[in-house]
Amino acid sequence: MDQHGMVQRASSSRSGDKEKIAYTDVDLENSHVRGIETSTETALHRGLKARHITMIAIGGAIGTGLIIGTGKALAQAGPGSIFISYSIVGFIVFLVMAALGEMAAWLPMSAGFTGYASRFCDPSLGFALGWTYWIKYIIVTPNQLTAAALVIQYWVPRERVNPGVWITIFLIAIITINYFGIRFFGEFEFWLSSFKVLVIVGVIILTLVIAAGGADGQPKGFQYWNDPGAFREYLVGGTTGRFLGFWSTMVTATFAYLGTELVGVTVGEAQNPRKTIPRAIRLTFYRIVFFYCISILLIGMCVPYDSEDLAFANNSSGNANASPFVVAIKLAGIPVLPHILNACILLFVFSAANSDLYIASRTLYGLSSDGSAPALFRKTNGNGVPLYSLITSAAFALLAYLNVSDDSKSVFTHFVNLTTIFGLMTWISILVTHIYFVKARRAQGLGNEIMPYVAPLGLYGSYGALFLCCLIALTKNYDVFFGDWNKKYATFITGYLGIPIYLCLIFGHKLWTKSKGIRAHECDFYTGKDIIDREEEEFLAAQAAAKAAKPEDGRSVFYRRWVSWLF
């Protein structure tokens, strides 16, 4: 690990008076502030504008988990269960994002939330969080490439074209997009995420029309909530069965939302992050309500949970046949649209693969910046791209070719099941770090009034979300205890193995480095903050000059006030 020239932590002032703080000055070229890169050889470029950040935030939340994954949940538990569970988990997501936003707005670090865990809570937590998060995304990226090949099989059977061909095309495309720098990546993801938003808005309008009877002349309303019912029994009968069905959808909803925290990875490349990150997080709440909760409510009005078409969909691969929205379209007798929705799903999966590779490369870069990975991985090229981190992360995307062979497909499925728990562990780590962060700033006299952004529910929100996340993590594979254990033990092992791996990384790092948790009165809130302050002042001055030279026109004002919350 690179320890040369690292600035040691200093205790913060307790006064909370920003004018009296003696910042630690840094030699920009010869020193390294842990988690904050300033050297031209290692610094990222702040090329992500406010519109990029907000769209990347919602793009991370909208994916195949909503378009496809909701079908299994609906068939398993009924429309009432999925509406309640997706609403509850959506609120948990907002609390996690708000906790992350409070820390990111105070000190936007190149290392992202890995750096916050190391700096405000415990270096061992940051080490475990960073490495498991990176492992998650080097597995998820090839899985998304495989999903793209499956989507194309809706039109072109694998007997005609080997899936490896499509995997190769998509892999080259996402590596190229990530190579050309953050401005290109940000612009590309902005338009892809905008397209996602348009698709979801279109789907919501379509299901509303179907529910109102506009497609087949038969208004449905909430008839399917009465017959066959709002809650379906799962595994056992009676009230217990209906509760187990509901709880199984809590797990499904959690995994549908995983990825929203990727905003924390972008802070090192965001322009004016103290304004753009909190704004993206505030908008995330409204978008979750609009995109997830409303679409879940409407699909439950259009498709009964005992539909034969829905059962067929849940046995299909990850293409349009597997989507409950396609089932709704078929039940309403609307032709052609399934092909259009399949094309949309293809772009969803491609966007996910693209952003997953970005997250993997920046997580490895953040680990290096935080001193938890070799210094090689924090070196950047002329475009501000951590090239070695990108190449290393992209190399693992070759695992996608395992899915070309039926023999190795089951092995890869276990890998994916293993890594999904790491997403929940990430949320748990962010919440724990925020709890330590708030306690430390209160101990040092840093009140809410001087914070750029404060989580709306504060410590209480983080404690509540932490409890629910731990509960979901511990019970996510509870159904293995019902039925034949011999057929389910592999799922149980891979579903929970991530927890001991995570704990082993934490305590192994502690034993190796003799690190200790950060005490509240010793927590360093200021080292490197002067660098961020100067960057912010320079950006705001340049922005003010640009506005003076070209004042905002009527269209820009209209977009900012009325449309920007959606796009």
PyMOL commands that set and color helices and strands:
alter all, ss='L'
color gray80, all
select helices_A, chain A and resi 18-20+50-61+64-67+70-77+79-106+112-120+123-152+163-179+182-211+223-229+238-257+260-265+267-269+273-302+308-314+320-322+324-331+337-369+375-378+387-404+406-443+448-450+458-475+478-481+485-496+498-513+520-522+529-549+554-563
alter helices_A, ss='H'
color red, helices_A
deselect
rebuild
show_as cartoon
